[in-house]
């Protein structure tokens, strides 16, 4: 287990599409980033139906981070919220 990455992986269900939840998530994410964490967010459908892409995204981020690269945000997935924010 790597603790130096300061990585948070969040899996969101359909309730995260609600504006109230979205605003709450953004606030939580900003607070985490303020203290050095990085948040990767996936929706539950991606995890259940496309786990290979989810793991590939996590691997990509952790590999690049391990070598000290500054990683640009990933584009949102089609129909999903998967991105590095």
Secondary structure as GFF3:
##gff-version 3
##sequence-region A 1 85
A	DSSP	beta_strand	7	12	.	.	.	ID=ss1
A	DSSP	three_ten_helix	14	17	.	.	.	ID=ss2
A	DSSP	alpha_helix	19	34	.	.	.	ID=ss3
A	DSSP	beta_strand	38	43	.	.	.	ID=ss4
A	DSSP	alpha_helix	44	49	.	.	.	ID=ss5
A	DSSP	alpha_helix	51	66	.	.	.	ID=ss6
A	DSSP	beta_strand	83	84	.	.	.	ID=ss7
###
